[in-house]
Amino acid sequence: MYRPAGITYSDRYLDRDERYELARLKDAGHSLREIGRRMGRNASTISRELGRNRDPRTGEYQPERAHALSWQRQRRPKPSKLSGNTVLRAEVQRLLTKRYSPDQIAGRLRLLHPDNEAMQISHESIYQSLYVYPRGELRRELKACLRSGRTVRRRRGSQSETRGKIPGAVSIHDRPEDVETRLVPGHHEGDLIMGSTASNSAVGTIVERTTGYLTLLHLPHGHTADRVADAVVEQMTALPDWFTKTLTWDRGSEMARHARITEQTGIAVYFADPYHPWQRGSNENTNGLVREYLPKGTDLSVHTATHLAAIADELNDRPRKRLGYHTPREMFASLLIQDLDRVATTP
């Protein structure tokens, strides 16, 4: 079978012999399904082949002509969607600089432009424009905006708790059942992300499970139990009461003053099992995003409250796949509107 020199032919395409067999079976009057069965191909493959390569003047399928047309299409460089659409390319570049992932960009554009296919693109096309095509469709420095892989976590398994016990700690297993469903807002997960050993610095992270809304705790004077309790009370009392029902935390000693948090805010505090970070999955995933701004091994005490608020704002304005590519801030705002409507209609 003839093949152009230096070119590998993929088995996913029909070769010349198959095209001659297709023509013979078609002329014999066999159905597309029967042709596909005899050739070991899907009937849809046969249908596409005939649709693409029929002679437009006569409607006849000529195998040699079809084979030549197929090779021409495969070898011809195909312009990508980004290379021919400057408005779409500029929007993709803008969202990449905001640290949206290609999947988030693709989903967000579908949400914002549901009736405009010209402003939609697949995440795979974005990756290819960054890594595959040498056409400069997206600036090469944008690669640095892509999310890095996860760091290695502690081994999951039965490990004994080596930290001190927290007085009066209530287990996650005693938490209300509606927390797991994510249907009722107001249930949060929290933790500390640590800075360098020399600085002994930390920043607190609190994530609401339904909306993904993030709050960062500024701890410039250390992360003792009293400092953390003060920061939690300050931040959580700024939120509506219906949005602050429970808080699930790691079993770190920084939460030893949990009873004071409950007393001053009404938030019930629960503790995950030792070395079970997946029990606070929303918080663990969000910590990975925060680490893009607050790298491990750095002094976190240098970050001001204003800077931490800016980081939280950027992440709260980033669309999430599980939210239908809405942002946490949009979901929180929607809940606020619902609460205002409820209050307005209550006698």
N, C-alpha and C positions, 0 to 999 in steps of 0.2 A: 504494500500500500504506500502510495506517494505521500511524503510529508516534507515540507520545506526544511532545508538544512538548518541545524542549530536550534530548532524549536521543538519543545516537548508538547505533545498533544495530550490533553487531559481526558480521562475516561468518562468524565461527566458529559462530554459532547459526543454527538454521533460522528463516526468516521465515514470515509468514503464508501466502504463496503456496506455499512449499515444504511446509508442513504440509497444505495442501489436496491437493497433488499426492501426498504420502505416503499420505493417506487413500484417494485414488482408486486408487493402485497396490496398496495392501493389500487393498482390497475386490475388486480384480480377481484376487487370488490369487497375486500375484508373491512370490517369496522375498525375504528381507531383502537378500541379496547382489544380486539383480536390481534391487530398488528403489534400492539405493545406486548401482549402475552407471548407471541411467537418470537419477538426480538429481545425479550427480557428487559423491556423498558416500560416506564409508566405511560399510561395513555395520554396524560397531560404533556409529557415530553414530545410524543408524536404530534399532538395537536399544535404545540408551539412551533415545531419544526416546519410543519406544513404552512402555518400562518405566516411565518417569517420569510420563507424561501420559495413560495409559489411565484410563478411568472405573473406579474401584475396585468399583462396584456391578455394572456390566454387562460390564466388560472391553473395552468398545468404545473405539476411538480417535476422538475428536471434535476436528477441527482447530481450531475457534474456541476451545473450552474449553482445549485444549492450549496455544494461543498466549497466552491470558490467564494461565494458571498459570506459564508460562515467564517472562513479564514480571514477575509478582509475585515470583518467586524472585530475579530479577536485581536488582530495586530494593530488596528488603528488606535492611536492614543485618544483616550476619552477625557474631555475636560470635566473636571469635578464641579460640583454645584457651587462651591465656594469661589472657585476661580472666575466664574462668570456672573457672580452676584455680589457686588461690592457692599451693598447694604447689609446683606446677611453676613458677609465676612466680618464687617466692622462690629456687628452685634455679637457674633461668636467671640471675637477677640476681647470685646468689652467684658463679657461674662467670664471668660477665662481669667482675666486679670482680677476679677472678684472672687476667684478660687472656686467657681462652679465646676463640677466635674462634667465631662462630655455628656454623660447620661442626664445630668440635671439640666444642662443647656438644651438638649434635644427635647426633653419633656416640658421644660418651661416655655420654649418657643411654640410647641404644639398647643399649650394652654393659652398663650397670649395671642396667637395667630391661627385659630382653628380653621378659618376659611381661606387662608392664604398659604398655599403650598410652597410658594416661592420663599417664604420666611420660615420654613421647616427643614430640618436636616437630621439625619440619623447620627447617633453617637459614634458609630463606626467611621462615618465619613470625616468626622472631626479628628479622630485618632489618625486616620490615614493622612490627612492634611498636615498633621504635626510630624509624623514619623516616616511616612512612606513616600509621598510625592515630593520630588525635588523642585517644586515650582514656587516656593516661597508664598504659598497661599495663606499660611498663618505664620506670624513671626516666630522664629526658632526659640526666642527667649521665653515664649509662653509655655514651653515644656516644663519650666520650673514651677508653673502654677498648678500643674497636675498633682493630684494627691499622691503622696508616697505610700508604699506598702506598710502594713502594720508591723509594729515591733513584736518581738517574741514575748509572749506572756508566760506567766508561771505555769508550770505543768498542772493540768487538771487532774485531780485525784484526791485520795484521802490524805490530808495533811493536818497535823495537829496545830492548834492555835498557839502561837508563841507570844502574842501580845497580852497585856493585862486585861482582865475582865472589866466590863463596863457595868457599873451598878444599875440595876433596874432595867437592863436592856430587854426590849420586847422583840421577839424573833419575827422575821419576815413571814413565817408560816402562820402567824396570828393576824396578819394584815387582812383587811376586808377583801372579799372575793372580787368586787368590782374594780379593784386596782389592776388586776391582770388583763381585763378586757380592753382597756384603753378607751372605753366608751364614755366614762365619766371624767371630766377634767378636774384638776386640783391635786393630783398625786405626783409627787416629785421623787427624783433620785439624786443623790449627792455624793461628793467625794472631794478629796484634795489632790491636786497635781503638785508634785514637789519640784523645787528648784535644785540648784547645786548643793552638795553636802556642805561646802564651806559657807554658803550663805544661809543655810537652814531656812530657806524661804518657801512659800507655798501660795497657791491661789485656790479658792474653793469654786467648785462647779456644781450648779443645781439645774436639773433639766426636768421639765414637766412632761409626763409620759404621753398625753394625748396630742399636744400641739408641738412638742419638741422645743418649746420656748426655753431659752438658756438665760440663766442669771450667773454672773461671776462675782465672787466674794473677794474684796480687796483686804489683804491681811498684811499691811506694811510693818506691823510690830510683832509678828510672830504668829504661830498657829497653835497656841495653847487652847485648851478646852474653853476657857473664858473668852478668848479673842474670837474663836470660831462661833461660839454661841452669840456673841454680840453682833457679828457680821450677818449671821443667819437671821436673827431677829430684825435687824435693820432692813435687810433686803426683802424679806418675806412679808413684813407688815406694810410694805409699799404696794403690794398686790391685793386684788379683791379677796374677800374672805372665801368666796366660793371657789377660788383658784388655789387655795392653800389648805388642803385637807390633811395630807400625809407626806412624810419625807422618809425615804428609805436610804440608809447610809451604809458604808463599809464599817467594819468593826474597829476602826481606828480610835485611839484614845482621845483624839481631838473632839469627839462627840460625847465625852463623858458628862457634859452639862446638858444633855438632851432634855432632862426634866424641866430645866429653866426655859428652854425653847418652847416646850409645850405649854408651860404656864403663861408665857408672855404672848404667844401667838395663837394658841389653840391647835397647833399642828401636832398630830400624833407621829412620833418618830419610831421607825422600825429598823432593825439591823439585819443585813444579809448574813448568810452562813460564812464562816471563815473560808477564804480562798475559793469563793464562788462568784467571781466578777460578772458572770453571765446573768446572775439574778438581778443585776442592775445594768442590763444591756444598753438601754438608752444612754445612760450616763457614761458607760465605757466607750461607746461609739463617739459620743460628743467630745470626750476627753481627747480622743485621737485627732479630732478636728482642731481643738484648742491648741494642741501641741504644735500645729503648724505656725502658730503665732508666738507660743511660749515654749521654745525647745527645751528638751531635757538637758541637764547639766549647766543651766544658766541661772543667774541671780534674778529671781522673779520679783524681788522686793523693789526693783527699779521701775516697775510698771505702775503708773499712777492709776487712780480710780477712773479718771477720764479715759485713759488708754484702754483699760479693761472694758469699760462701757462701750467703746468703739468696736472692740473685738466682738463682744456679745451682739451688738447691733448688726455687724456684718454677717455673723452666722445666723441670726434670726431673720435676716433678709435673704438667706440662701434657700432655694426651693428644695423640697425633699420628695423623693419618689413615693414614699408611703403616704404622703399627704396629697397625692395627685398633682405633684409639682407646684403646690402652693407653698408659701413660706410659713415658718412658725409664727412670724408676726401677723401675717394675714389670718391665720387660724385663731390666734388670740384675739385679734380685733373682731372677728366674726362672733366669738363667744361674748365679747363685751357688748356688742350690738344686741345679741339675743337677750342678755341680762337686762339691758335697758328697756327693751320691748316688754319683757316680763314684768318689770317694775311698773312701767307705764300702764299696763293693762290690769294690774292687781287692784282690786277695790280698796 
